[in-house]
């Protein structure tokens, strides 16, 4: 079941506005018709446990921890969290997970919490990619959720643009897949390239994802690993036109 999705707000505010709700998130809820919003919340609560059960059945305690975090969320967060997990499940449903690898509570819980705060569908889809990669392989670096939480959609697009210039064919393919996740709702690389992107490059440099070599921006090895972690795992590099 698909949850009603809301706008493409690139910036959200994570501080409490004093009402017990998160500033900005409550405004999103107010823009949705009450009947549709109530149904979305009920659906999210009813199905979230089913969504995470296959993810956590082999990891003792992880399912209970995720459910407890979900239960403590405000209603709007529950809809966003359930949407991200649903997307992640769809991205992994046809994949065979590697043997002897289990999802990490540190990565999975943090990613679901951050996705629950993300009203920008572009970025929430990237959160779903990260969650899917952790579900599928259990090898996402614990710091990657923290880094992703600091990126805007524009940052992600600039990162994809830099990745596409990488000499490795697989990285070029990952870059195109990442661009598809961010631009699927009508916001593409050309939009960013039409603006001054120096600040984006410098910010990505501060995060350790890119570096300037011989006057050109390139991914660091750490950046390559990050791009792979936030790319849809159902994307087949082998079949990509590289």
C-alpha positions in Angstrom: 0.0 0.0 0.0 1.4 3.4 -1.0 1.2 6.2 1.5 0.1 9.7 0.4 3.2 11.7 -0.2 3.7 15.4 0.3 5.6 18.3 -1.3 9.3 18.7 -2.2 10.3 21.0 0.7 14.1 20.9 0.6 14.6 22.4 4.0 13.1 21.1 7.2 13.6 22.3 10.7 14.4 19.8 13.4 13.9 21.8 16.5 10.8 21.7 18.7 8.5 24.7 18.2 7.2 24.5 21.8 4.0 22.7 20.9 5.4 19.2 21.1 5.5 18.9 17.4 8.5 19.4 15.1 8.6 22.9 13.5 7.8 22.6 9.8 6.6 19.0 10.0 3.3 20.0 11.6 2.7 22.5 8.8 3.1 19.7 6.3 0.4 17.7 8.0 -1.9 20.8 8.0 -1.7 20.9 4.2 -3.2 17.4 3.8 -7.0 16.9 4.0 -8.0 15.6 7.4 -9.7 12.4 6.2 -6.8 11.4 4.0 -4.2 12.3 6.7 -6.1 10.2 9.3 -6.2 7.2 6.9 -2.5 7.6 6.2 -1.6 7.6 9.9 -3.7 4.6 10.6 -2.2 2.7 7.6 1.3 3.6 8.7 0.7 2.3 12.2 -1.0 -0.9 11.0 1.6 -1.9 8.5 4.9 -0.7 9.9 5.4 -3.9 12.0 4.7 -6.0 8.9 7.3 -4.0 6.9 10.1 -4.4 9.4 9.4 -8.1 10.4 11.3 -9.6 7.5 14.2 -7.2 8.1 14.6 -8.0 11.7 13.5 -11.6 12.2 17.1 -12.9 12.3 18.4 -10.2 14.6 17.2 -10.5 18.2 15.9 -7.3 19.7 16.3 -5.1 16.7 12.6 -5.4 15.7 11.5 -4.4 19.2 13.9 -1.5 19.2 12.7 -0.1 15.9 9.1 -0.6 16.8 9.6 1.3 20.1 11.3 4.2 18.2 8.4 4.2 15.7 5.7 4.2 18.5 7.4 7.3 20.1 7.2 9.3 16.8 4.6 12.0 16.2 2.0 11.1 13.6 3.6 12.8 10.6 6.9 11.1 11.3 5.2 7.7 11.4 3.9 8.3 7.8 7.3 9.4 6.6 9.1 6.5 8.3 6.7 3.9 7.0 7.0 5.4 3.5 10.8 5.2 3.6 10.8 1.6 4.9 8.2 0.6 2.3 10.4 2.0 -0.4 13.4 0.2 1.0 11.4 -3.1 1.1 10.5 -2.6 -2.6 14.1 -2.0 -3.5 15.2 -5.3 -1.9 12.3 -7.6 -2.5 14.0 -9.3 -5.5 17.5 -9.4 -4.0 19.2 -12.3 -2.3 20.9 -10.9 0.9 24.6 -12.0 1.5 25.0 -14.8 4.0 26.1 -14.2 7.5 25.4 -10.4 7.4 22.8 -8.8 9.6 21.6 -5.2 9.7 23.1 -3.0 12.3 20.8 -1.4 14.9 23.0 1.8 14.9 22.6 2.2 11.2 19.0 1.1 10.7 17.4 2.9 13.7 19.3 6.2 12.9 18.3 6.0 9.2 14.6 5.3 10.0 14.6 8.2 12.5 16.1 10.6 10.1 13.8 9.5 7.3 10.9 10.2 9.5 11.9 13.9 9.6 12.4 14.2 5.9 9.5 15.9 4.1 11.5 16.2 0.8 10.6 13.1 -1.2 13.9 13.2 -3.1 15.9 12.9 0.0 13.5 10.4 1.6 14.1 8.2 -1.4 17.8 8.4 -0.8 17.2 7.4 2.9 15.2 4.5 1.5 18.3 3.5 -0.6 20.5 3.6 2.5 18.0 1.6 4.6 17.7 -0.9 1.7 21.5 -1.3 1.4 21.7 -2.0 5.2 18.8 -4.5 5.0 20.4 -6.2 2.0 24.1 -6.3 3.0 24.4 -5.0 6.5 27.6 -3.2 5.5 26.7 0.5 5.6 29.3 2.5 7.6 27.7 3.8 10.9 28.7 7.4 10.1 26.9 7.5 6.7 23.4 8.2 8.2 24.9 11.2 10.0 26.5 12.5 6.8 23.3 12.0 4.8 21.3 13.9 7.4 23.5 16.9 6.6 23.0 16.9 2.8 20.4 18.9 0.8 19.0 17.6 -2.5 21.3 20.1 -4.2 24.3 18.6 -2.4 23.3 15.1 -3.5 23.0 16.2 -7.1 26.4 17.8 -7.1 27.9 14.7 -5.5 26.3 12.6 -8.2 27.7 14.9 -10.9 31.2 14.5 -9.5 30.7 10.7 -9.2 29.7 10.5 -12.9 33.2 11.8 -13.8 34.8 9.0 -11.9 37.1 6.7 -14.0 35.4 3.6 -12.6 32.4 2.4 -14.7 30.5 1.1 -11.7 30.8 4.5 -10.0 29.5 6.2 -13.1 26.5 3.9 -13.1 26.0 4.5 -9.4 26.0 8.2 -10.1 23.3 7.9 -12.7 21.2 5.9 -10.4 21.6 8.4 -7.6 20.7 11.2 -9.9 17.5 9.3 -10.8 16.6 9.1 -7.1 17.0 12.8 -6.6 15.6 14.1 -9.9 12.6 11.8 -10.2 10.4 14.5 -8.9 11.5 17.1 -11.4 14.7 18.5 -9.9 17.7 17.6 -12.0 21.5 18.2 -12.2 21.0 20.9 -14.8 19.2 22.9 -12.3 22.1 22.8 -9.9 24.7 23.4 -12.7 22.8 26.6 -13.6 23.5 27.9 -10.1 26.8 28.7 -8.3 27.7 25.3 -6.9 31.0 26.2 -5.3 29.5 26.2 -1.9 28.2 22.7 -2.5 31.6 21.5 -3.6 33.3 23.0 -0.5 30.7 21.6 1.8 31.1 18.1 0.4 34.9 18.6 0.8 34.4 19.4 4.5 32.4 16.1 4.8 35.3 14.2 3.4 33.3 13.0 0.3 35.2 14.9 -2.4 38.6 16.5 -2.9 40.2 18.8 -5.5 42.9 17.1 -7.6 44.8 19.0 -10.3 42.0 21.6 -10.4 39.1 19.1 -10.6 36.7 17.8 -8.0 36.9 14.0 -7.5 35.4 11.6 -5.0 37.5 10.4 -2.2 37.5 6.6 -1.5 35.3 7.4 1.4 33.0 9.4 -1.0 32.9 6.4 -3.3 31.7 4.2 -0.5 29.1 6.7 0.5 27.7 7.0 -3.0 27.4 3.2 -3.2 25.6 3.2 0.2 22.9 5.7 -0.9 22.3 4.2 -4.3 19.3 1.9 -4.9 20.6 -1.6 -4.5 18.1 -2.9 -7.0 19.9 -0.9 -9.7 22.0 -3.4 -11.7 25.4 -2.0 -12.5 26.1 -5.0 -14.7 23.2 -4.1 -17.0 23.8 -0.4 -17.0 24.8 1.3 -20.2 28.3 2.2 -19.1 
